[in-house]
Amino acid sequence: MDARPEYRRLDDPADTLTDIDRLHPFVSGLVVVASVDLEQQVMLAAAPLPEEPSGGWDLHAAGCALTDVALALLPSRPPGRRRRGALITVVCRRAPSSRSAVDEWWAEAWIHADPCIDAAVGQVFAVTPSGWHGVGDRRAGVEPRLRPRLSLVHIDAVPHSGA
């Protein structure tokens, strides 16, 4: 009888999310995929998905985008070594922190990704202005949270004191 590999997940998602936020600041609309070593509990690399197409994502296009990013992030694995890593997806959105169809949609998009990806996939975290939560588990926290988008203002638009 084959023994199924042990399913591991992040022990402390807040730490990993904070590491991802340092590389790719969490702003509304951003979707980031990160490669995580589950044995060491460290993020190896992270990359944002391309901007959403003008017509929006469909599951096939999203699956292809996830595959492209995944293949760029994954370290090579020596033959005969078991998989240690996972790919997590971070969805940054303005909506309230409760579960959303958008979060579930990204979890489903992994079904349309290349089945040959050599990592556990499908773990999704949503980051909102009020904090973060895991999709498919009950873990949540207030930090990190969505950052406000910064906008540039022309110097003439800034009020000056009469000095």
Secondary structure, DSSP 8 states (H G I E B T S, - for coil): ----------S-HHHHHHHHHHHS---TT-EEEEEEETTTTEEEEEEE-----TT---HHHHHHHHHHHHHHH-----TT----EEEEEEEE-SS-SS--HHHHHHHHHGGGS-TT-SSEEEEEEEEETTEEEEESS--EESSS----------GGGS-----
